[in-house]
């Protein structure tokens, strides 16, 4: 049996789960959007821990402790930059969700909160991104018991609700 799913409208930095997923850039050294918010909320220890990881490739995921966050872990993943859909973006985005769940499984995390990876500054179309997220999480077999999609606005929340039906 796969994980149960939840969709919530809110702030991923306030999620009480085992692991939150950070939509990071390849340096892992902070940025805007979700990445900046997670770094600010977790505190300076997160930046120091990320420096030790030596970056992350597109589609991969790496973990650090959660430091000042309610979550025990932060799983940093680097989503693709939207280039029109013919540059392997779908494969890379699916890999972000799959690798994040695999890393969560390795950490023993049973609950994971995801943002909408690549839909902010990286420009991935929301409809396609939510379908890839839901389909990939449903198809990835791990011991994660709860996946929560944390949405930053009502329109995105509604897309996830529709996609999970």
PyMOL commands that set and color helices and strands:
alter all, ss='L'
color gray80, all
select helices_A, chain A and resi 12-14+33-42+44-51+89-107+126-139+154-164
alter helices_A, ss='H'
color red, helices_A
select strands_A, chain A and resi 4-9+19-23+61-65+73-77+111-114+146-151
alter strands_A, ss='S'
color yellow, strands_A
deselect
rebuild
show_as cartoon
